Amino acid sequence: MPIETITALALGALVPIVVGGIVTAIYRAVRRRVLVQSPESRQLEQLVPLVNALARTTGPQNDALIAILEAQKGICNGNVDRALEKMRTTRDEFNAFLVSSARVGGGGS
């Protein structure tokens, strides 16, 4: 194979790589500087802390349900006391979250 053919093939393979790299660099640079968000995405971002707070409550609630069911079967080995303490702590944390998230004023809907 002549050297001119090898050179042409190498350049032919190199051009898409270079052009793709340039396009990717431009895309990334624009993406860092321009942020387009829909109103729905902003609302979803506001719900994330609430979902996380609710997710933290499910574990203690499950523990409490298990303790209730065990107590009904006659198994009382401190499980109810532990579940009560967890539920009280979780309740206090959730209430603190609600208070910290409350918005005063601002003329809502």
N, C-alpha and C positions, 0 to 999 in steps of 0.2 A: 504494500500500500504506500503510495507516495506521501511525502511529508506534508504537502499542501492539503491533501484530503484529511489527514489526521489533525492538522491545525484547524481546518474548517469545522470538523466534527467537534473538536474541543471548544472552539468559540461558540458553536451552536448549542452546546450543552451548558456553557458558562453564562450565556446571555439570560436565559430564564431564571437562573439562580440569582444573578445580580438584580434583575428587574424585580423578582419576588422579594428579595431582601429590602430593596428600596421601598416598595409598596408597603411591606410590613412595618418598616421603620416610620414611614409617614403615618400609617394607621395608628400605631402606638403613640406617636407624638400628639396627634389630634385627640385621641381618646383620653390622654392624660389632662388635656387642657379644656375639653368640652365635655360637659356632663348633661345628658338629656334624660330627664326623668318624667314619667307620667304622674299625674296626681294619685293614681292607684298605687304606684310603687312607694310614694311618700307615705301614704296611709299604711301600707304594709310594714314599712320600717317603723312606724309608730307603734304597731301591734307587737313587734318582736319582744320588748321587755315584758309585756303582759303575758304572752305565751310562755316565756321563760319562767315567770313567777308562778304561773299555773302549773307548769311541768314540775316545779320543785315541790308542789303540794301533793302530788299524786303518790309519792313514796310513803310519806307519813300516813296518808289516808288508807293506803293498802295495809300498812302495819296495824292501824286502828281496826280495820275490818277483820283482819286475822285474829287480833286479840279478842274482839267481841265474839267471834265464832268459837275460839278456844275456850273462852269463859263460859259460853253456853254449854260446852261439852264438859265443863267442870275442871278445866286446866287453868289454874290460877297460880302462876309461878313468877309473878312480877311483870308479866307481859302487858297487863292492862295499865299498870302504873307507867311503864315505859312508853306505851302508846299514847297515853294521856299527856305525858310530858312532851313527846314529839309533836303532837297535835297542837298543844298550846304554843309551843315555840314557832311552829309553822304558821299558826294563825296570827301571832304577833308580827312575824316577818312579813306576811302578806298584807296585814293592815298597815304596816309602816310603808310598804311599797305603794299601796293605794293613796296614802296621805302624801307621800312624796311626789306622786304622779298627778295629783289633783291640780287642776288649772283654775285659777281665780281670775275673774274678769275676762278680758279678751273678746267679749261679744260673740260667743259661739252661736251655734244654730239653734 
